């Protein structure tokens, strides 16, 4: 199931950022490696859709995967 949201920020030099989901839940971590092939960077306030998956590096939290522009 895909979720939609808006990019809170994305740091190109570090390759990660956060997305604010439209449903009002907690912000979601996103890494450059989880962007769709057509993307290599995200910009603040861009609308995106993504899959929410387990993130083993963040203590069992969630992260965005297969992120695409809406």
Residue frames relative to the residue before (quaternion, step in Angstrom):
aa qw qx qy qz dx dy dz
X 1.0000 0.0000 0.0000 0.0000 0.00 0.00 0.00
X 0.3060 -0.7625 0.5454 0.1659 3.57 -0.87 0.97
X 0.2307 -0.7461 0.6163 0.1015 3.50 -1.20 0.77
X 0.2395 -0.7645 0.5749 0.1662 3.60 -1.11 0.56
X 0.1097 0.7870 -0.6011 0.0850 3.53 -1.24 0.51
X 0.4373 -0.6612 0.5431 0.2768 3.53 -1.38 -0.19
X 0.5020 -0.6541 0.4772 0.3040 3.57 -0.98 0.89
X 0.3283 -0.7303 0.5695 0.1861 3.57 -0.78 1.08
X 0.7180 -0.2816 0.1777 0.6112 3.56 0.98 -0.96
X 0.0799 -0.7604 0.6417 0.0593 3.53 -1.31 0.39
X 0.2250 -0.7832 0.5715 0.0966 3.56 -0.77 1.10
X 0.3630 -0.7688 0.4861 0.2021 3.57 -0.34 1.26
X 0.6933 0.4894 -0.3036 0.4331 3.62 0.82 -0.92
X 0.7235 0.3828 -0.2455 0.5193 3.62 1.11 -0.54
X 0.4042 -0.7707 0.4217 0.2547 3.58 1.26 -0.33
X 0.7232 0.3660 -0.2731 0.5181 3.59 1.08 0.57
X 0.0228 0.7875 -0.6158 0.0051 3.53 -1.34 0.19
X 0.4338 -0.6782 0.5269 0.2725 3.54 -1.28 -0.41
X 0.2356 -0.7445 0.6140 0.1151 3.53 -1.22 0.72
X 0.2767 -0.7218 0.6093 0.1768 3.56 -1.08 0.80
X 0.3347 -0.7677 0.5064 0.2052 3.63 -0.48 1.13
X 0.5802 -0.6078 0.4265 0.3346 3.56 -1.14 0.70
X 0.6566 0.5344 -0.3228 0.4232 3.61 1.09 -0.57
X 0.5550 -0.6516 0.3714 0.3599 3.59 1.28 0.06
X 0.4317 0.7028 -0.4590 0.3301 3.59 1.24 0.18
X 0.7241 -0.4169 0.3050 0.4569 3.58 -1.29 -0.08
X 0.6137 -0.5475 0.4123 0.3920 3.57 -1.20 0.55
X 0.3001 -0.7646 0.5577 0.1194 3.52 -1.18 0.76
X 0.4437 -0.6913 0.5158 0.2434 3.57 -0.89 1.02
X 0.0011 0.7772 -0.6293 -0.0070 3.58 -1.11 0.73
X 0.1707 -0.7741 0.6046 0.0776 3.57 -0.95 0.95
X 0.6615 -0.5329 0.3641 0.3821 3.56 -1.16 0.65
X 0.6570 0.5257 -0.3170 0.4375 3.61 1.00 -0.73
X 0.6719 0.4886 -0.2928 0.4735 3.60 1.25 -0.25
X 0.4916 0.6380 -0.4410 0.3960 3.59 1.28 0.22
X 0.5882 -0.5555 0.4490 0.3793 3.57 -1.18 0.59
X 0.6758 -0.5302 0.3356 0.3867 3.58 -1.16 0.56
X 0.6633 0.5208 -0.3011 0.4451 3.57 1.11 -0.64
X 0.7067 0.4130 -0.2488 0.5178 3.62 1.28 -0.18
X 0.0515 -0.7793 0.6189 0.0838 3.55 -1.21 0.50
X 0.7699 0.1340 -0.1060 0.6149 3.57 1.34 -0.01
X 0.2271 -0.7313 0.6214 0.1660 3.54 -1.28 0.46
X 0.2607 -0.7495 0.5884 0.1549 3.56 -1.20 0.56
X 0.6186 -0.5489 0.4094 0.3854 3.57 -1.12 0.65
X 0.8384 0.2059 -0.2037 0.4617 3.53 -1.15 0.87
X 0.4392 0.6573 -0.4959 0.3593 3.64 1.18 0.19
X 0.3819 -0.6892 0.5685 0.2368 3.57 -1.13 0.74
X 0.0082 -0.8117 0.5816 -0.0536 3.57 -0.84 1.02
X 0.1938 -0.7037 0.6565 0.1906 3.51 -1.39 0.23
X 0.0211 0.8069 -0.5851 0.0779 3.55 -1.11 0.71
X 0.4328 -0.6279 0.5689 0.3079 3.51 -1.39 0.19
X 0.3041 -0.7381 0.5753 0.1785 3.56 -1.03 0.80
X 0.0373 0.8164 -0.5705 0.0813 3.58 -0.54 1.21
X 0.6290 -0.5183 0.4152 0.4041 3.57 -1.30 0.28
X 0.1964 -0.7659 0.6037 0.1014 3.55 -1.09 0.81
X 0.2897 -0.8024 0.4954 0.1636 3.61 -0.19 1.24
X 0.6569 0.5268 -0.3132 0.4391 3.62 1.16 -0.47
X 0.7376 0.4003 -0.2289 0.4933 3.63 1.17 -0.34
X 0.6650 -0.5620 0.3037 0.3869 3.55 0.90 0.94
X 0.7326 -0.4280 0.2377 0.4728 3.57 0.96 0.82
X 0.4412 0.6898 -0.4621 0.3405 3.58 1.22 0.24
X 0.5360 -0.6071 0.4782 0.3398 3.56 -1.30 -0.22
X 0.0780 -0.7649 0.6353 0.0721 3.52 -1.34 0.36
X 0.5286 -0.6156 0.4848 0.3264 3.54 -1.30 0.36
X 0.0307 -0.7783 0.6271 0.0079 3.57 -1.13 0.74
X 0.8240 0.1786 -0.1567 0.5144 3.57 -1.20 0.54
X 0.1469 0.8320 -0.5139 0.1489 3.55 0.96 0.98
X 0.0002 0.7898 -0.6113 0.0496 3.56 -0.89 1.05
X 0.5218 -0.6045 0.4919 0.3469 3.56 -1.22 0.48
X 0.3539 -0.7153 0.5620 0.2173 3.56 -1.14 0.68
